[in-house]
């Protein structure tokens, strides 16, 4: 765990920087809001303790909340995503389980597995985030459309990052 700590701290800082200064300024016709910062939670090692996973998610969400002036929105959605991550990993586990020393990446488990893993967690994150943001069901289908489009674009960015940044 000690050898991956500096890499994760750097990943945290880079993803927060990209989210706050670049991606928060992208909003395509009010429907698509890309959130790449969730990649930090997705790429944490399989062996990450649950308490640390929740703590890291809260810290990440709170950092995005501070820069975005959205108190509690991102932190609550990110904590929910981190809470559900072990269950999604158990559901998507290969027949023999996860190999020791591997990480949740396209390189180890293939694009199909990673796409399902990222899609489920990003959809949950976005669903909770957008409905908490509007805090009513008046425009239910409008908000659902935003969730679907933003999730699709965020999944696209996350999977694309696997091919450009995380090559072996």
C-alpha positions in Angstrom: 0.0 0.0 0.0 2.9 2.4 0.7 4.3 2.2 -2.8 1.0 3.2 -4.4 0.3 6.1 -2.0 2.4 8.7 -3.9 0.8 7.6 -7.2 -2.7 8.0 -5.7 -1.9 11.4 -4.2 -0.7 12.6 -7.6 -3.8 11.1 -9.3 -6.0 12.8 -6.7 -4.4 16.2 -7.4 -4.4 15.9 -11.2 -8.0 14.8 -11.3 -9.2 17.6 -9.0 -7.2 20.1 -11.1 -8.7 18.8 -14.4 -12.2 18.7 -12.9 -12.2 22.2 -11.3 -10.3 24.2 -13.9 -11.3 22.4 -17.2 -14.3 20.0 -17.0 -16.5 22.2 -14.7 -16.4 24.8 -17.4 -17.8 22.4 -20.0 -21.5 22.2 -20.1 -23.1 21.1 -23.4 -26.6 22.6 -23.7 -27.3 22.0 -20.0 -27.4 18.3 -20.4 -23.8 17.0 -20.4 -21.7 17.7 -17.4 -18.5 15.5 -17.5 -17.2 14.3 -14.1 -13.8 12.7 -14.5 -12.8 12.9 -10.9 -14.7 9.7 -10.1 -11.8 7.9 -11.8 -9.9 8.2 -8.6 -12.3 6.0 -6.7 -12.6 3.6 -9.6 -8.9 3.0 -9.8 -8.1 2.4 -6.2 -6.6 -1.1 -5.5 -8.9 -4.0 -4.8 -7.4 -4.4 -1.3 -8.3 -0.9 -0.2 -9.9 -1.0 3.2 -13.5 0.1 3.2 -12.9 2.8 5.8 -10.1 4.3 3.7 -12.2 4.1 0.6 -15.0 6.1 2.3 -12.6 8.6 3.7 -10.8 9.1 0.4 -14.2 9.5 -1.4 -15.4 12.0 1.2 -12.1 14.0 0.9 -12.3 13.9 -2.9 -16.0 15.0 -3.0 -15.4 17.7 -0.4 -12.5 19.1 -2.4 -14.6 19.3 -5.5 -17.5 20.8 -3.4 -15.2 23.5 -2.1 -14.0 24.6 -5.5 -17.4 24.2 -7.1 -19.3 25.9 -4.3 -21.8 23.0 -4.0 -21.7 22.1 -0.3 -22.2 18.4 0.2 -23.4 17.4 -3.3 -20.3 15.8 -4.7 -19.1 14.5 -1.3 -22.4 12.6 -0.7 -22.5 11.2 -4.2 -18.9 10.1 -4.1 -19.3 8.5 -0.7 -22.3 6.6 -2.0 -20.3 5.4 -5.0 -17.4 4.3 -2.8 -19.8 2.5 -0.4 -21.3 0.5 -3.3 -17.9 -0.2 -5.0 -17.1 -3.4 -3.1 -20.6 -4.8 -3.9 -20.2 -4.0 -7.6 -16.8 -5.6 -7.6 -18.2 -8.7 -5.9 -21.0 -8.9 -8.5 -18.6 -8.4 -11.4 -15.8 -10.7 -10.1 -14.4 -13.2 -12.5 -15.0 -16.9 -11.7 -11.7 -17.4 -9.9 -11.8 -14.0 -8.2 -9.4 -11.1 -8.7 -5.8 -12.0 -9.1 -3.4 -10.7 -6.4 -1.4 -7.7 -7.4 -3.8 -6.5 -10.1 -5.9 -3.3 -10.2 -9.3 -2.5 -11.6 -8.0 -1.5 -15.1 -8.7 -2.4 -18.7 -5.2 -3.9 -18.9 -5.9 -6.6 -16.3 -9.6 -7.5 -16.9 -10.4 -6.3 -20.4 -12.6 -3.5 -21.8 -15.9 -5.3 -21.3 -15.4 -5.8 -17.6 -14.0 -2.3 -17.1 -16.9 -0.7 -19.1 -19.5 -2.5 -16.9 -17.7 -1.7 -13.7 -17.3 2.0 -14.6 -20.8 2.4 -16.1 -22.6 1.0 -13.0 -20.7 3.1 -10.5 -20.7 6.3 -12.6 -24.5 6.0 -13.3 -25.1 5.6 -9.5 -23.0 8.6 -8.8 -24.6 10.8 -11.4 -28.2 9.6 -10.5 -27.7 10.6 -6.9 -25.8 13.8 -7.7 -28.3 15.2 -10.2 -31.4 14.3 -8.2 -29.9 15.7 -5.1 -29.0 18.8 -7.0 -32.6 19.5 -8.2 -34.1 18.0 -5.0 -37.5 17.3 -6.4 -39.1 15.0 -9.0 -40.9 17.7 -10.9 -38.7 17.4 -14.0 -38.0 13.7 -13.5 -37.4 12.8 -17.1 -35.4 15.9 -17.9 -33.1 15.1 -14.9 -33.0 11.5 -16.0 -31.9 12.5 -19.5 -29.2 14.6 -17.9 -28.0 11.6 -15.9 -27.9 9.3 -18.9 -26.1 11.8 -21.1 -23.6 12.9 -18.5 -23.0 9.3 -17.4 -22.3 8.2 -21.0 -19.9 11.1 -21.6 -18.1 10.5 -18.2 -17.8 6.7 -19.0 -16.4 7.6 -22.4 -13.8 9.9 -20.8 -12.9 7.3 -18.1 -12.5 4.4 -20.6 -10.6 6.7 -23.0 -8.2 7.6 -20.1 -7.4 3.9 -19.7 -6.1 3.7 -23.2 -4.1 7.0 -23.2 -2.8 7.4 -19.6 -2.7 4.0 -18.0 -0.8 2.0 -20.6 1.6 -0.6 -19.3 
